């Protein structure tokens, strides 16, 4: 290294907002990896060394961003699917870390986020990329969105036995909620492929659900059904990805854990 390069490496690099987001994305990735290593390995010197190596990886990755900026400097493999562009001035984007990755494991089967929707908005959309691991035919949950309890359900989408099921309706017993079923062509939902899940809720209008296979840009499932809510509630809304940790074993039996599944590039917009 030349003297100027050494000075650049050792000087203080004040983080920009873009770098802060990049640092957080790096922490998210390596924290999830560390949690999985912790769950999969016995307490031992080797386990401690593995976790220390991940700490070092986080440190050096963050140093790379701090010193060299947020843009890759060399050719990279094909990037993972990214969320829709958020530059439309007519859209409201809630602050969700775009680098967020939730990986379902038996020890951490779900991710939840509470948020309030601006009262003057008439619609809200949840979109997230799902990369399934093994497919359990008994049922695989894509997302659930309620306010704040399961009875007050804006949308619940799951895959079961080669079908996709969408349930919705607020203030209605589960057995009486709307239930929309779609049966796409065989082998439509496969391990390792990436799918974009979009669920748009229009107040007093329509619930619009779409499932797109990203590699081929193929619309696999399209469901429109009436929405029975006219105003957003004052209570916080809850978004869940993965397995809903209900206390009722009978409910859990219908939503088996899906280890190895990933939810990434979460976006909440109007």
N, C-alpha and C positions, 0 to 999 in steps of 0.2 A: 504494500500500500504506500502511496505517496503521502507526503506530509499533509497536504490539503485534505486527502481522503481520511487520514487519521483524525484530523481536527473535526471534520464533519461527523465522524462516527462518535466522538466523545462529547461533542457539544450538546447542550440541552435543546430538545426539539419540542416546542410548544404544540400540543395536539390541536388540530383543527376539528370542527364538528364532524367532518367526514372521517378523520382518523379515529375519533372517539367511537363512531359507529363500527368502524373496522375492528378496533380493539375488542369491542363488546362481542362482535360476531366470532372472533377468534376464541374468546373466553367461553362462549356458548358451546362451540364445537368441542373444545378440549375438556370442558367440565363434563359434558355428556360422556365423552370417551373415558374419563377418569372414573365416573360413577359406574359405568359398565365393567371396567377392569376390576373395580372394587367388589362388584357383585359376583363376578365370575371366578375370582381367585381367592385362595385361602390366605389368612393372615400369615405373613412370612416376610423374610428379608427381601425375597425376590419381588413380592407384591409392592413393598415400599419403594424399591428401586424403580419399578414400572411407573408408579405414581409420580416419583421424583422426575423421571424422564419426561413425563407429560407436562409437569410444571416448567421444566427447562424448555420444552418445545413451545409452550405458551410465551415464555419470556423472549425467546429468539424471534418468534413470529411477530410479536408486538414490536420488538426492536426493528425488524425489517420495515414495518409500516411507519414507525416513528422517524426512521432515518431516510427512507427512500420514497415515502408517499404511499397512496392507496392503490395505485394502478400497477398491475403486473408488468414486469420488465421484459418478460420473455414469453414465447408462445406457450399457451396453456392447453390442457385437454378441454374437450367440449364442456362448457359450463353447465351446472345444474339449472333446471328451469327457473326463471325469474318471474316475479309478480308483474302484473300489468303496469304500464307506465303510470306514474302518479302526477304527471305534469298538467293534467286538465284543470284549468282554473274553476270549472264548474263542479269539481268533485271535492269533497271533504275527506281527508285521509287521517284516521286516528293514529296517534304515535305508537306504532308497533315496530320493534326492532326487526328490520328486514332480514337480518342474518339468523333469526331465531330458528333453531332446529329442535324439535321434540322427537326423541327416539323412545318408543315404548319398550320396556323390559318388564320382566315379572316383578322386579322390585319397584319400578317407577312406571306404572302402566298408563298414567294420564297426565295431561297438561290442562290447566285451567287459567282463564284470564277473566277478570271482572272489568267492565267498562261502562261508562254512561254515554248515550248517544245524544248529540245536540238536539234540543227539543224542536227547533225550527226545521229540521230535516224531515223529509217525507219517506226516505228509503234508507236502508242500510244493507251492505253486502259483505259477506264473509267469503274470502277466497284463500285457498291454501293448496299447496302441492302435496300429494300423498304418494309415498313409495312403499308398497306393501312388501313384507317379508313372506313367510309361508301363509297360505290362505287356509284359514280354519272354516270349513263349510258351515259350522254352527252359527257363525255371525261375526262380522268385522265392522266396527263402528268407524265411520268417516269423520263425523262431527256432531255435536249437539249444542244447541243454542237456546237458552231459556232465560226467564226473568222472574225471580232467580231460581225457582224450583222446577222440577221436572213437570209438574202439572201445568205450569205456565210455559208451554213449549212453543218456541218460534219455529224450530226445525230440528229434526233428528234424522240423520241419513246413515244407513247401514247396508252392508252387503251380506246376503245370506242365501246359500244354495243357488248360486248363479242368478240371483235377482237383486235388484236394488230397491230398498224400501225407504220412502220418505214419509215421516209423520209430522203433523203440525196441529195447532189450535191451542189457544191460551185459555185457561180456566175450565178445561174439559177433562173429564176422567180419561185415563190412557186408553181404555177399551173403546171410547167414543170419539177419539181423535181421528182426523182425516188420515187415511192410509193409502198412499199411492205406490203401486208396484210396477216396475219395469223389468222385462226379461230380455236383455240384449242377446246378441249372437253368442254362441258357445265360446268359452275361453276368452271372454272379453276383459276379464280382470285378472292379471297375472303377476306373480312375484317379480320384483325387480324393475318393473316398468313404472314410469312416473305419470301421475294423473293430476289434473287440475280440477279441484272441487270449487264450484261457485254457488253460493246460495244468497239470493237477493230477496229481501223482505220489503214490500211496498205497503205502507200503512193504508189500511182499508182497501187494499187492492189485491195483489197477487204475490204468492211465494214462487219465485223462479229458481229452479235448481238445474244446474248443468254439470255434467261430468265429461271431461275431455281427456283423451289419451294424447300426451304431449308429443311423443316422437313422431307420430303420423298426423298430428293435429286433427284428430278424429273425434267428433261429437258422439259419445256413446249413449248418454242418457240425457233426456230433456223432459222436465216435469214443470208444469204450471198449475197452481192450485190456489183457491181463494185464501186470503189472509184475513183473520178475524180480529185484528187489532187496529184501532183508529188513531191512537196516540202512544208515544213511547212512555213507559212508566218512569216514575221518579226513582224507583229502586235500581240498583246496579244490575246490568245484564251479565250473564255468565256464558262464556264460550268454552267448550270442552273439546279436546282432541284425544282420541284414544279411548280408554276404558273408563266408564263412569263408576266411581267407587260408591255405589249405593250400598246401604247396609243390609238390604233385603237379599238373601242368598238366591231366592227365586228369580229376582231381576238379574243378578249376576250370571245366572246360568244361561241367560239369553244373550249375554255380551262377553264371550270368552276373551281373555287377554291375548293380544297379538304381539308377542315379542319380536323385535326386529323391524317393526313398522316405523316409518319416518313421516313426520309432518314438517314442512319447511316453507319458507317464503310466505308467511302469513300476512294478509292484508285485510284491513277493515276500512271500508269507504262508503260514501253515499252513492 
